[in-house]
Every structure is written in structure tokens, then in C-alpha cells.
Amino acid sequence: MKMQSICPDIVLEDPQEDYKTAVRVEQYRVSRQAIYFAAFPGTRYLPFRAVRQAWAQKAGLPLTGCCGKELQIVALRMKYKGDFYHTFTFEKQKAAEQVLALLADSCPDVVLEPERPARKVCEAADG
């Protein structure tokens, strides 16, 4: 099985061995070193050492059809080296929190809160 890091600068020494230690959290596999997900033609992973910031937030997945409703999900956003983001989706908040706990345990320096929006500075015109 081919495994590739989505952060080419940071790779695991032996991802196949690490994958064997991973536990299933919904559709993902999570170890103490990375989160793994299915991608053609094999498996890709995000090493926890690459993650700079992570947070979970409620989100909606629009459903197609005539009902016009959304499926409520939890989006786990991870910002990693190079200011790239990857979003992992979960059905339950508890699953996202489990991944955040493993990440925090492995990398205590990771910021576990959302980004703050930039404040606009408005200058009043003297007139």
C-alpha cells in the first residue's frame, strides 16, 4: 500500500508501521504521529509534526434534491507547514475531539483554537 504525506517537507520514517498502530476514528485512522485518509491510488497522511494549528467547528453539508436541507457535520481544520489547510469531516463532535486530543498529546505546542479574523482599522477622515 502506497502512503504519501500531504506535507512533502515532513514525512514519517516508516508510515506503514505507524499505520498499524493507528485506531479508527470514523472514516480516518489516527496514530500518535499522523492522521491517515484514503486517497487514490493509496493512502495519504498528515504528520502531526507538520500541524501548526487545529480546531473543530460545526458545519453543514448541503444535500442535493428538493428538500434544501443540510446535514450537520463537524469540520476539523488543520493548518500545517506552509500555511496550507486540510479539513477532516466527522459526524460526531466526540470523534473530532478524540483526534484533537491525540494531536495535543503528541504535539503540545499546537494551537488548538480557530484563527482570529484580522481587525480592520478605520481612520476617520478629518474634514
N, C-alpha and C positions, 0 to 999 in steps of 0.2 A: 504494500500500500504506500503510495507516494504521499509525503507530507511536506507542506511548504509554509513558511512563515509569511504573514502578510506584511511584516516589517522586515525587509531584506537585510537591514543592518544588525538585527538581533535575532539569532536563531538558537534553537536548543541543540545541545551536543548530540543527543540521541532521542529524537521525538517519538520514535516507535516504542522505546522502553518507557518513556514518560506517559505515553498514551495508555499503556497497560495499567498504570496506577490511577488513571482518571475515573471519576464517578460520573454517572449520567445525571444531568440536570435538564429536564425536559428534552429538547432535541440536541443539546450540546453535551460534550464531555469536558470535564474540568478537573485538572490536576493541581498540584501545588505550584506548577511552573507555567501553565498555559490554559487557554480555553480553545477547544477544538470544534470545528464545524465542517459539515460536508460541503464540498465544492468540486466541481468537475475538473480534472479527472481523478481526484483523490480526496485528501483531507487537508484543510488549511488550519492554521492556528495563530493565535495572538499570544506571544510570550508576555507574561506578567511584568518582566523586567522592562518592557518597552512602554508600558502604560504609565501615563503621567497624571491622568485624571479620570474619574469614573463616577457615574451617578445613575440612579434608576428614576424613571418618571412614568406617570400614567400616560397612555397614548391610545389612539383609536385607529383601527384598521378598517377603512371603508369597504363595505360589502357591495358587490355589483348586484344589479337587479332592480326591481321596482320598489322595494321597501325603503331604500335610502337610509339604512341604519349603519352603525359602526360596531365592530367587535372590539370590546375593551381589552387592551393588552398592556404589558409593562415593557417599556423600552429601556434597555441598559446601554447607555452611551459610554464608550471608552475612547478617550483621546490618547493617542500614542505618539511616539517619537516622530518628529517631522510635522507636527500639528495636523495629523490625519485622525479621522474618526471612524469608528466601526460601531454599528448599532446591532445589538443582540435582542431579539424579541422573546418574551415569555408570556405564558398565560397567567401565571400567578406571581404576585409580589414576593412571596416567600422564596421562590426559585431565584429571582434576581438578587434578593438579599443574601442567599446562600453563596452565589458567585462573588458578590461584593465582599463577603466575609472571608472567603478563600483568598481573594486578591489582597485584602488588607493584612491578612495573616502572613502572606508571602512577601509583600512589599509595603511595609508600614509607612513609607514616605509618600504613597499615592494620595492625592487629594480626592476625598470621597464626597464631593458636593458639586452641584452644577456651576457652570461658568456664570459670572455676574455680567449682565449686559453693560456695555460701555455707556457711561453717562454723557449726555450731550451738554455742552457748555454753551449757553446762550448769552451773548453780550447785549445789553440794552443799548440801543442807539441814542447817542446824545443829540438832542435835536432842537 
